């Protein structure tokens, strides 16, 4: 796989993960129905927390699927990337709640790695990704996510930086 194709996958991962943040800023509390329906587990903590919404999930799926053809990739690839990025985000949130961390609290690595690693693993055979490419793309996302988080905070898109 050439470098341009790798950059396209990285762009889709960024789009998939950034879309819910942008939609939250644009729409505020409108349509922000929590995926966990505000339920708590026996540990007293929310299953996922209020920032994991159907709006974020659905907007990520739709926007990433629409963006993929603009990058020369299939809508199916975009949908797969978004679905697994959101799965990674949900796994991160579930884990953070079990660790007693509040919603939107930063857990360095846990907040970034699954959101990139899961989608890359999901498309690895389709794009014949080597393990080294998956590692490099995951680390690139990790770094870019931290930079973009601060930029979004400075632009008042995010309420807090990571």
Buried (B, 14 or more C-beta within 10 A) or exposed (E): EEEEBBEBBBBBBBBBBBBBBBBBBEBEEEEBEBBBEEEEEEEEBBBBBBBBBEBBBBBBBBBBBEBBEEBEBEEEBBBBBBBBBBBBBBBBBBEBBEEEBEBBBBBEEBBBBBBBBBBBBBBBEEBEBEEEBBEBBBEBBBEBBBEBBEEBBEEEBBEEEB
